[in-house]
Amino acid sequence: MDLKQLRDGIDDIDSSILSLFMKRMELCKGVADFKKEHNMPVFQGGREQEVIDRIKELTGNKELEKGTAALFTTIMDISKILQNRTIHAAAPDYIYTSPDFAGARTIGCQGTSGANSESAARKVFGDRAFTFYPSFEDVFKAVQAGEVDYGVLPVQNSTAGSVDSTYDLMAKYPFYIVKMVTLEINHCLAAKKGTMLEDITCVYSHRQALSQCEVFLSRTGLKKHEYSNTATAAEKVLRSEEPIAAICSVDCAEKLGLEILARDIADCTINRTQFIIISRDLQVANDSDSVSVMLTIPHTEGSLYRLLTKFFVNNMNLLRIESRPIRDGSFDVMFFLDFSGKLSDPSVKAVLRDLEENLEDFRCIGTFKSE
Ligand SMILES: O=C(O)C(=O)C[C@]1(C(=O)O)C=C[C@@H](O)C=C1
C-alpha cells in the first residue's frame, strides 16, 4: 500500500471512531442527567477502574495496553467535563463584591517609601499614603486581619522569574487576587553623594534585584549582600559610614538624595515585574478575564496531564503554571495556575466545581484582568 492508501484507511477509521465517540458522549449526557436527579458525584473512581481493567484485557497486546488505557482515561476525562457542564453550569454564582480602589482606606506594601511595590501601588491607587510593612508576610497578615483593605505584592519578574517567597505565602494565608499590575523596573546603582564607583566594594539589595543585575555585578566584581527590600537597602546606604551602594529604582535614589553611579544595570533592557493586588474577600472587577487557582494533585501517573486536559477541552488558555514545594518533608508541590475565563462563564464554573469536588487541596484565589 502507498502512503495515500494508508492515509485513506486511517481517515475511514477516524470517521468510525468519531461517530462512536459522539454516541458514547450522548450516553454520558444521559448519565449526567441521572446523576443530577439523584445528586450523585460525577466522578466514579470504581467504575473508571472497571472500564480501564476491561479495556486492558480486551487490548490483548502488551505494547498497546498503556496507550489504550491512556486513550480511555482521556475519553472519561472529557466525559466528566461534559457531565460537569450539564450539572454545574447553572450552579449559583460565587458571592463577591466589586473592588473599590478609589474608596480604599488603607493599602499595605512591603518595604519603605520608594520601594517598587509603592510604584506599583501608585499605578492602581494613585498618589496617596501607603502603609509599609517590614516583610511580605506582614502584608498578608494585615490583609487577613482586615488591617488594610488591599495588599500589594510582587509575583513575577521578566528577568528573574517568579517571586518564590510570595508564592510560598500564598499557600499559607487566605486572600484573593483582585488585580494584576505590571511595572517597568529600572535598576540603578546608588551611593551617598560624593562616593566614587571605584570606592564601592559591596552592594545591598533585594535578592530578586541582585539576580536581575548579575552581568553588571560580575563585571564590576562587587560583593552582593541580600537585603529585605531595594528601598530599605537604599536607606541603609544613606545611613552608613562605609562606601557601600544599593541597587534600587532611580525614583528611590532621587527621593533619598543618593548619587546614581550607574543607570540601567539590569541584565535585560526590558525588565518588568508583575504585582498582585490582594484583598480579604472575593472581589470581581467587570473587566476580569483570568482566574487564579492553587491546588495539589495526586502523585499518580498522568495526573498533571489529566488536569491540563480539563483546561484544554474547555477552551481555557493556561496563562501561568507555577509550582512550589508544600514543605512537609515530601517532594510534593502546590500548583498555582492562571487561566483565561470569567468566573461567571458556565464552563469556568463547571471546571472550578469539578476541581473543588475532586482535589483535596483546591482554592480559587481570585480573578483579574490579565495585562
Ligand atoms: O459511569 C459513570 O458514572 C459515568 O459517568 C461514565 C464515565 C465514563 O465516561 O465511562 C465517566 C465518569 C465516571 O467517573 C465514570 C465513568
The ligand as a Gaussian input file, in Angstrom:
#p B3LYP/6-31G(d) Opt

LIG

0 1
 O      -20.418000       5.545000      34.682000
 C      -20.494000       6.703000      35.046000
 O      -20.917000       7.045000      36.169000
 C      -20.066000       7.774000      34.142000
 O      -20.222000       8.938000      34.454000
 C      -19.364000       7.460000      32.858000
 C      -17.855000       7.544000      32.985000
 C      -17.326000       7.159000      31.566000
 O      -17.163000       8.076000      30.759000
 O      -17.171000       5.979000      31.324000
 C      -17.448000       8.942000      33.328000
 C      -17.154000       9.343000      34.604000
 C      -17.094000       8.438000      35.728000
 O      -16.075000       8.782000      36.638000
 C      -17.051000       7.039000      35.317000
 C      -17.351000       6.637000      34.036000

